[in-house]
Amino acid sequence: MLNSFVQMSFQDLTGQRIKHIINLVRKMEEKVKVMVISFGIKLSEREKNPDISKEDLQRAVEEKVAELTSPQKKPGP
């Protein structure tokens, strides 16, 4: 019976580690997604206006990201 408890304890610790790793991967995925979106927006804004300032570029990125993450408006009748 003691052997069964040791095996269950090991499985519980393994499960906790796996959950921890999955959470870390999800956080990394979210950060990479934000970086890719930001970089893509910066590239497209630079193509539209090569003389855009860094502040205006950052503002455009923040506006676009807010637009992408906000609830989508459904077309009304």
Residue pairs with C-beta under 8 A, 6 or more apart in sequence:
34 65
37 64
37 65
37 68
38 61
38 65
41 60
41 61
41 64
41 65
42 57
42 61
45 52
45 57
45 60
45 61
46 52
46 57
52 60
